[in-house]
Amino acid sequence: MKLKLMKQLKVGILSTAVVCSMGLLGMTTPISADETCQSPYMAKITGQEDFVYVWTLGIEGVGDGQDKLVTVDVNPVSKTYGKVINSVSVGGRNEAHHSGFTDDRKYLWTGALDTNKMFIFDVHTNPAKPKLHKVITDFVEKSGGAVGPHTTYALPGRIMITALSNNQDHGGRSALVEYTNEGKYIATHWMPTDENLNGAVKSGKYADGYNYDVRALPRKNLMITSSFTGWSNYMMDFGKMLQDKEAMKRFGNTVVLWDLHSKKPKKILDVPGAPLEIRCAWKPENNWCLTTTALTSKIHLIYEDKEGEWKSKAVADIGDPSKIPLPVDISIRSDDQGLWVQTFMDGMTRYFDISDPFNPKQVYEKKIGKQVNMASSSWDNKRVYFTSSLLANWDKKGDAGEQYFKAYDWDGKDLKETIKIDFLEEKLGRAHQMRFGAYSLYNMASKSPQPTLGDELVAKALLNK
């Protein structure tokens, strides 16, 4: 048994069962397979992820019609692989959107863009069956008027939340809102505007105060936020908004650089066209982040130059910008060599070689569905997961408004579909953001039947994967 275990360690084919058995033996492994968009402060999954948690929007007349957290079994050696194994409804339709773990990975915070509620799930007591632990209903009151909790990002002992709007004009001027892991409000950090730069340096034309995503580069004491639009736009019918000239003016055009420790804005960069998700390089020698602009279909590089100044630069087009393919979520490789870019309107995912971040090159594309939004890539770069929904009022109508969760294996040349779940057929709703779960995070053995360490067929399958 010891000889077989040492051989498995050398070739790195440990399943979750092996990882957990090693934990019982007091052994550890450095293999990481977590999604690459997470906070560097957050605990990482060791080995194969067991679950994907999908934060899902309810649809009237579909199932119970409520927003819910859906758990999908994604471990290939599990008997329930590829199946929905749990669902927790939260009551009503709140415009479920983004989610994020606490740094200790015990709780998953999920936000609602319309009702401003925060639903906190316990994912550590039983990772296969998360439970609703707490609901925050006074987000607007505590924050001093911030509306639309969006990104929930792990800092040490803290959750940083980006808000998309405010309760005065429901426009895009907003704030960062800070909570403890336990759900206690700490502070509100308002975005810099022309009226109040709050100490920031305006480097270009804009200081619009808009907000969307947040990421951190701790080695540079840097926090970065992007910008989108306010409640009055994201709750509007998409077709109607496109025809509204005033509404189309209400989109952000900035990326803001913050002092990570003091939470003070330092510099405002112009990035026209609604820069959405931010993904930062993982390697310590790479001081840059990437974002894509929804309205202008470009990849922008946020980088530190040789003089130590942070700048922004458009470095690549995404598809045909004149057709406004609407780039949405992006996912970076853990080795900083590649970037997945999803475009909502044509349902495509595009893979860019970013080994030279100043000159990204598209090297692959594949149609995932009639619409596609979110993507999560595993740390080992071998698996990519996709979901379909953007916003309830922005999703396509009729047959084009399909709702799904899909998983693919990536061999470096092509995506091969391994899981497909129709969320409408399953009466679940609109599949939006995904987060990974695993028993190994909590030193637990898998509760579903798993192969033994000496199972030669499983070892062979893992070697060929």
N, C-alpha and C positions, 0 to 999 in steps of 0.2 A: 504493500500500500504506500509506504513512504517513497519507494522508488518511482512509482507511477505519479505520485503527487509532485515530486521534484521535476520529472519530465514535463508535466503540465505547466509548472511554473516557468520553465525555460522557454516554452513556446508561446506562453501567454494566451492560453485558450480557456481560461477559467470562466465557468458559468457562475451565476449567482449562487447556486448551491455550493460550488467550490469555494467561492469567496467567503460565504458564511461559515463553512466548515473550517476554513483557515482562521477565521475570527475566533472560533471556539478553541483552536489549537494555539492561539496567541500569536498568529502569524499575520503579516500584512502584505499588501501588494501595491505598487505605485500606479497601476493602470487606471486611467480616468476615462469615463465615457459620457460625461454630462453635456447638456446642450451648451453651445459656445457663446450664447448671448448673456449668460448670467454674470452676476457680480463677482469680482475676484475675492471678495470677503466671504463668499458663501461656501458652505460645505459642499464637497463634490461627490458624485456617485462613483463608486469603485466597481469596475466591471460593467456588465450589461445592465441597462436600465430595465426594470420590471414593468413599469407603468408609464403611461402618458395621461396626465390630468388635462381635460379639455374644458375650459370655461366657456359655457354655451348659452346663447340667447334664446329665451322662450319665444314661441310663435303661437299666437292665438289659434286655438283649434287643433294644435299639434300636441298630442300627449296631454300633460297637465298644463301646458302653456307657460310654464315658469322658467326663469333662468336656473341653471343648474351646473354643478361640477360633475363631469362624466369621467369615469376611470376606464381606460382601455388597457388590457393586458398585452404587452409588446415583447415579452420574453419568449424567444422561439422554442425553448425547452419546456414551456408551461403547457398544461393540457387545455387551458382556456386562452391560448395565444390568439390574438386577433379579435377577441371578443370584448364587448362592453361588460364589465363585471360589477360596476357600481354607479349609482347616480344619486346626487343629493340636491334636491330642489330648495330654493331659498325664498320662494314666495314672490309672485308677481313677475313683471317684466321691467327690468331696471336699466336696460342697455348694458348688459354684461360686456366687458371689454378686455382689459389686461389684468395680469396677475404676477405675483412674485413672492419668493420665499423669504423668510427671515434668515439671517446669517447662519443660525444653527440648524436650519432646514426643518424645524419642527412644525412651523405654521406656514400656510399659504394664504397670502392676502390677495383678495380679488376685488376689483372695483366696478362701480356702476356709473356710467356717464350721464344718465338722466336723473336718477333718484339720489345720487351722491352718497349712496350707502357703500360701506366697506364690509365685505363678508370674509371672516377669518376662519380658515379650516385647519383642524388638527389633522396633520398627515403623518405623524410619527407614532401614534398609539397603534394604529393598524393601517399601514400604507396602502393596502388594497381597498380599504373602505374609509376614506376620509370622513370626518364628522364636522358639522358646522359648530364652531367653538364660540364665536362672538360676532355680533353685528354692530358696527359703528354707524349711528344714525345722525350724529351732530357734526359731521365733517365741515359743512358750510359755516355753522355757528362758531366752532372752535377755531377754524382757520382765518376767520375774519372776512369771509365772503368768497373764498375760492370755491369753484364749481367744477364738476367733471373729473373725479379722481381717475388718473390714467395709469402711467407706469408706477409700479411699486418696486423699489430697488433697495437691496440689502446693503446697509452700512453696519459697522460694528455696534450691535445692540440696538440698531435703529432701522426704521423703514423710511426712505425718502419717497414721497409721492408727488408726481407732477400733476397739476390740475390744468384743465384745458380752457377754463372760462371763469367768469365771475358773476355774482348775483345782482350786479348793478345794471349792466346793459346786455348781459349774456354774450358779450363779444369775446375776443381772443386774449385780452390782457388777463394775466393770471399769475400763479405763484407756485413755488415748491412748498410742500407741507411735510413737516417732520414729526414722526411718532416713535415711541418706543416699540420694541417687539411685542410687548404686552398690550399695546393699543392705547397708550396714554399720549395725548397731544403734547408736543414740545414747542414747536415754533413754526411760523410762516415766513418764507423768504420770497418777497415779491420780485417779479422779473423787472429788470431795468427798462425804463421808457424815456422818451425825450423829456417828459415833464420831471422825471426823477431817475437819474442814472444810477443813484445809490453807490457812487464811487467808481462805476465802470467807465471804461474808455470806449467811446463810439468810434469804430474804425472805418465806417462806411456811411451809407445813406440811412440805414434803418436802426431804430431802437423801439420796436413795436410792442414789447412786453408779452409776446405770444409764447406758448409753451407746448411741449409734447412729450419728448423722451428725455431720459437722463442716464449718463454713464460716468464712470470714474476711472482715472489713471492715478492710483495712489502713489506710484513712484515719482510722479510729477506734481503731487498735491493739486490735482486738477479734477474738476467736475465739469461736465459738458451737458448743456441742454439744447434741444431743438425746438421747432415751432410748427403749429398746425392751424387750427381755427377754433372758434368758440361754439357754445351750445346752439346759438341761433342758426348756425350752418350745419353742424353735424347731426342735428335732429331734424333737418329739413329733407324732404324728398330729393334724391340726387338729381333727377331730371329737371325738377323745378329750380334747384339751385344753379345748375349749369346755365339756365336761361335768365337768371337774375344777375344783372351786371353789377349791382351793388354788393350782392353776396360774394361774387367772385373776387371782389377787392379785399375781402375780409379773410385773408390767409397770411400766415407768418412768413417772414423772409430772413430770419436770423438764427444764428447759433451763438449761445452765450457761454463764455469760459468763466468758471467760478473758482475761488479758493476753496479747496475741499475741506480744509479744517475750519475756517471761519464762516463758510457758507456765504461769502460776499462775492458779488459779481465783479469780474476784473476787466473783461473785454467783450465787446459785441462784434461779431463777424457777420457780414452780409452773405447770405446763402439764399438767393431768391427762388421762390417757387414752392414753398412749404416743405422744408426738410423734415423728414419723419424719423424713422429708427436710426439710432447711432450705434455703431459697432466699433469697438476699439481694439487695437492690436494687442495680442497676448505676450509676444516676446518682449523681454525687457529692453532690448535695443531699438524697438520700433515705437517711436513716439508719434503716433498718428491714429486718427479715427476716420471712419467713413460714414456718410449718410447719403440718402437719395432724395431727390426732390419730386414730389408727387405731380406738380403741375408742369414742370419743365423736363422731366424724364432724364435727369442727369445724376451721375455719381459725383459727389463732392468729397474732396480730401481735406480734413482738418489736420494740420501738421505743424510741427515745431521746426523752424528753419535753423540754419547754422548759427545765427545770432541769438537763438533762444526765443524768438518771437513766434507766436502762434498765428497762422494764417489759414485761409480757405481758398480752394481752387477747384473749379469744375474739371474733372479729369476723364470723363467718358460719357457717352450717350447710352441710353437704355432703349433698345428697340428703335422705332421711328418716333422721335419726340413730337413730330407734327400730328401724329395720330393720338397723342396723349394716352399711352397704354396704362398710365396710372401706376407707377411703381409703388409698392406698399412695403411689406416686411422684407428684411434682409438678414442673412445669417453668414457669419464669417467662420472660416476654418480655424481650428485651434493653433495651426502653424503659420497663420497669416498669409497663406498662399492662395486662397480662393474665397470667393464670395457668391452666395446664392442670392439672386434678386427676383422677387415675384412681381408680376404685373397683373393687376386685377382685371382689367378690361378684356384682355385676350386669354387669360387663364394660363399664362406661360411662366415657367421658371427658367432663368438664365444663369449660367455659371460663368463667372469672370475669373481669369487668372490675374491675381493681384500681387504676384511676386515682385513687381515694380508698381507700388501703389500710385505713382504719378502717371502710369500708363496702363490702366486695366484693359484687358482684352477678353471679349466674350469668346469662349471656346466650346460652349455647349448650350442647347436649349431643349425644352420638352414641354408639351402641353399637358398640364395637370388636370384641368377641368374647364368648364365654361366660365368659371371665375375661380380665382385663387387669391389667398391673402397671406396667412401666416406660414412660416417655415421654422423648423427647429432641427439643427444638425447635431449629431452626436460628436463627442470629443475626439473619437478615433476617426471621424470623417467618413464612416462606412454606412451611416443610416441618416435619412432625411425624412422628416414628417411634415405633412401639409394639411391645412384646413382652409375652408372656403369663405367664411363670412367676414365682411368688412364692417359695416354698420347696418342696423336693421332697415333704415330708410335708404341705404345706398346699395344694398345687394340687388342683383338683377332679379327681374320678375319672371314668373311662369317657369317653363322648363329650364331656362337659362339660370334660374336662381337655385341651382342644386346646392345641397349642403352635405359635406362629407368630412371624414378623416381618412387620410391615406398615408401609408408608410412605404418607403422605397429603400432598397439597398443601392449603394453607390460604389462602383468598382474603379472609379477614376475616369471612366469613359462613358458610362451609360447608367441611367436610373432604371431599376427593375422593381415593379410594384410587388409588394408583399402583403399588404393589408389594405382593404377598402371597406369602410363602414358608411352606409347611407344614413345620415342623421335624420332625414325626413322619414324614411322607411321605418327606422327604429323609434320614431316619434319622440326625438330628443330636442330638435330645434336647430339653431344656427351655430355651427362649430366655429369657435374663434381661437383664443390663444391656448397654447400647450405648454405644460411644464412636466419634467420627468420625475418619476419616483422610483425608489428601490428599497428593498429590505436591508441591503448592506449598509445603508446610511445609519441604521439604528442597531447594528450588530445583531440583526434578526435572521434566523433561517427562514427560507421561503415556506409559506404555509400551504402552497400548492404542491402536488407531487412532482418531484424533480429527479433526474437521473442520478445514479450513484457515481462516486469518483472513479470507479473501475469500469464504467460503461464505455466499452471501446467504440461502439457505434456513435455515441454522442461526441466522444473525443474526435473521431474522424470528421463528423459533421462540422464541429467547431473549427477544426483546422482548415477545412475547405471554405468556410464562410468568408 
